């Protein structure tokens, strides 16, 4: 297992889980938010973004976190495993509010340079609408995975230790 894609709603814990898996499995870590956002929350043009994601996904090994559904067609075929953090929206919204309160005005390591943590009401609305807008698309995408690709659906944070142990066992068996 050399390429693990971690997806899910904002606030689900993708970056934290990806960092833990990267450390535990000794795989390079790619935070897509760090790759996407430039100084001051600037965003790249779509063709440039797709080119960057293509180069990142082409690497031989990684743990990559981030949704960016517009690049699923690039990343999912390269993934050997997909971890979907399918947590309740109230949990995700609460986690983002807690993250903002803890880090307001500071740049987190999983974000781009000069992207200080801030409160964004439209981002909170996106989190709340995620189950209705993105969950069905994500479920359909996962149904189309190849037989050699593993999928892990996590519906509770209490399931994460078992997931980490399972992925460690799979890597050691490879």
N, C-alpha and C positions, 0 to 999 in steps of 0.2 A: 504494500500500500504506500504509494509514493506521492500521490496528489489528492489532497483532501479539501473539498470545497465546503465551507460553512456558510449557510444561508438562513434567512429568517427575518422577521420584522425588526425594525429599529428597536433597540432596547431589549432584545431577546438575549443578548450576551454573546453575540458572534465573535467580537474582537477578543473578549476575555477567553472564551473557549479556544479560539484559534491559537492564541498565544500559549495557552496551557498545552494544547496538543503539539504545537511546534517544539516546545521545550521537552515534553515527555517522549516524543518520537524522534527527536533530533532532525527535524525537517525545517527548511527555510520558511519564514513567515512572510506573507504578503497581505497587508491591510489595504483593501481597495480604496477606502476613503483617503488614505494617505497618498495613494497614487493619483486619485481623481482631483482632489482639491488642491489648488495652488494657493499662493499667498493671498490672504484676505478672502478666502472662500471662492476664489475664481475657479471656473470650470472650463475644461478643454472643449474644443469643437468635437462633435461626434466622430468624424473620421480619425482625428488624432487620438481620441480616447480608445476607439476600437483597435487601432494599431498598437497602442501601449498595452492593452489587455491581451492582444494576440501574442506579443513578445513575452509577457509575464506567464501566460498559460503554457507557452512552448517550453518553459524550463522543465528540466527532468523531474524535479521533486519540489513540493510545496504544500503548505497549509495556507489556504486563501479564504479570507472572509469578506463578505459583502454581497449584497443582492445584485444591483445593477442588472436587472432582468434583460435589458437591451443587449447584454453581452453573454447571456446564458448560452447562445449558440456557439460561442467561442470556448467558453470555460467548461461547460458540462461534458462535452465529448472527451476532453483531456483528463477529467477527474476520474480517479479510480474509486473514490468514495464521495458521497454527498451526505452531509449532516444537515438536517433541516430542524432548526429550533422553532417548533410550532407551538409557541407558548401563548397563553391567553393575552388578549390585548390590554387588559387592566394591568397585568404584570409588566408588560413592555412599557406602557405609559408611565407607570410608577417608577420603573428603573431609569427611564430617561429623565424624569423630574429629579430623582435622587442624584443622578450623574451631573445634571446641570447645577444643582445646589452645591455639590461637592467641588466641582471644577470650574465654576463660572469665571470667565475671563482668562482662564489658563488654557494652554494648548496641550491636548492629550497626545500621547505617543502614537496613537492609531489614526491621527488626523494629519493633514498637510501642514506645512510651515505657516505660521502666522494665521492659524484658524482657531481663534480662542472659542472656548465653549460659550454658548449663548442659548437663551430661550427663544424658541421659534414656534409660534402658534400654528403655522401651516404644517410644520413638521409633526406636531402633536396630532393634528387632524389626519395626517398621513398614517400615523401609527394606528389611530382608531379605525381607519377605513381599511387597513391592511387585510384583515380576515375576509372582507367582502371582495376587495379588488385583486389582491395578489395570491391569496391562499388557493383558490381554484386553479389558477394558472400554474402555480408551483406544483400542486398535486398532479396535474396533467403532465407536466414536464418530467416528474419523477417516474410516472408510469411508463414513460418511453425510454428509460435507461436500458442500456445493453445488459445482457446477463452477467457480464464480467464486472459490472459496476455495482458497488454496494451502496445501499441507502440506509441511513439511520435517522429515524424520526424521534425527536425528543419533545415530549409534551409537558415535562416538568423539570425544573432544575434539579430535583432529587434524582433524576435519571442520569445525570451527567457523569458521576463517578463510574457507573457501570459502563457507560459509553467509552470513557477513557480507558478503562481496563480492557474492554473488548478490542478497541483499536490497537492497544499495545500488544495484546495477544496475537492479533492478526499480523502485525508487523514482524513480531519475533518468529512467527511460523513461516514467514515468506523467505 
